[in-house]
Amino acid sequence: MNKQDKNCINNKIAATIRVERFRRGYSQEFMALQLHISQNAYSRIERGVTKLDIERLDAIAALLGVTIEFLLKEGKN
């Protein structure tokens, strides 16, 4: 997998996170507070700028009430 493919998948995962956040009516500020990061840092996650490690992805999935597998699967579609 080349760098462009990885960026595409990362952007799709970020978009899935954003959609799921909207579905629950959560603000970026709420998510950031729960994750103990700044709102700006959270915004970078949703824009696909920040590469997510498994621990952060797990924390986001838990907040959204979904599994990591869901975020990864939806991010690939």
PyMOL commands that set and color helices and strands:
alter all, ss='L'
color gray80, all
select helices_A, chain A and resi 3-24+28-35+39-46+54-64+68-76
alter helices_A, ss='H'
color red, helices_A
deselect
rebuild
show_as cartoon
